[in-house]
Amino acid sequence: MNGNFFGNPTFPTNNNTSTIESPPGNINYSTSLPMEQSYIENILRLNKGKKVKAYFSYPDSNEWRDKVYDGIIEEAGRDHLIMSDPKTGKWWLLRMIYLDYVDFEEKINYSHDYSEKTF
């Protein structure tokens, strides 16, 4: 498509077939990570039903540059958050890419290595 303007990138190749060993003391992260990692979606899912204020930024919008959603966490997925406002009956499907942070009005449930923790 843009072949007229930009050439295909080329990367230097290393024809040396010897293996590179890690220096002593380095951690092999592929085997040392816990089975379940702490992602925002998992933390939000563990706190389903709690009242929160979720702060979002929409950089391409002049009207909605920064917006706060005040409500209940209904569901959380990899790329979205579903919240509801019990006062108005409104529901929102929000994209996680725009999420800045979340204020919880209760203790946060947090799970790591399959053991429940509360902060």
N, C-alpha and C positions, 0 to 999 in steps of 0.2 A: 504494500500500500504506500508506504513512505520511502520506497526503495530509491526514488530519484533524489531524495534529500539526505537520507541517512543510510550509510552503509551498514551491513551486518557487523556486529561487534566480533572481534577476534580476540582470543585469549591465548596467552603464551602457554605452550605445552612443555611438560617436563618429561623427557624421554628416559630419565633415570628410573629404572624399575626397582631400585632397592627400597625397602620399607623404612619409614621414619619412625623411630621409637620415641615415646614420650619421656621427658626428663623425669627422674625420680620425684615422687611427691605430687605429681599431677593427679587429678581426680578424673576418673572415667565417668563423665556425666550421663552417658547413655545407660549405665547400669546402676548409678547411685541415686537417681531421682525416685521419689516415692511413687507408688502405683497411681495414686490420685493426687493431682496437683491442685493448688489453690488458684482458681481463676475467679474473676468477678462474677461470672455467670453462676458458678457453683455456690459462692457465698450468698448471692441474691436468692438462689433457689432454696438454700437452707433457711432463709429468713422470710419465706413466703408467708403472707398474711400479716406482716408487720407494717406499721405506719412509718413512712419515710418521706424525706424531701430529696428528690433526685434533681441534680443540677446538670443542665445540658447547654452546650454551646453550638450554635449553627453559624459557622463562619461565613457562609455564602449568603446569609439573609440579613438584610438591614432591619426588617421588622421584628424578627425573632432571634436577634444576635445571641442573647442569653435568656434561658427560660428555666423556671423552677416548677417541677410537678410535685404536688403535695398529695399523697394518697397511700394506698395499700399495694404492696407487691403481690400481684396475682400469679405471674409466671415469669420465668427467665430462661432464655435460650442463649445459644452461642452468639447470636448477633442482634438479639432484641430483648426488650423488657416490656412486660404488660403490667400496667398499673391501673387502679381504679380510684375514683374519688367518691366515697360513700355519701358525702354531703350533696353532691350534684348528680350522682349516678353516671358521671362521665367515665369512659374507659379510654386508655391510650396504649397504642402500640408504638414503642419508641426504639429507635436504632441505637445499639450500644456504641457505635462509632462516635456518637456525639455526646456520650456520657462523660462528665467531668468527675463527679463524686456524688456520694450519697450520705445524707445525714439520717441516722437512725434515732428514733425516739425511745427505743428500748435497748436492752442488751443484745449484742450481735451473736448469733450462733455461727461458729466457725469450725469446720471439720478438716482435719489434716491427718493422714495416715489412719483413717477410719475411726478416729476417736473424737467424740464431741467435745468442743471447747466453747466456753462463753466468755466474752470480753466485756 
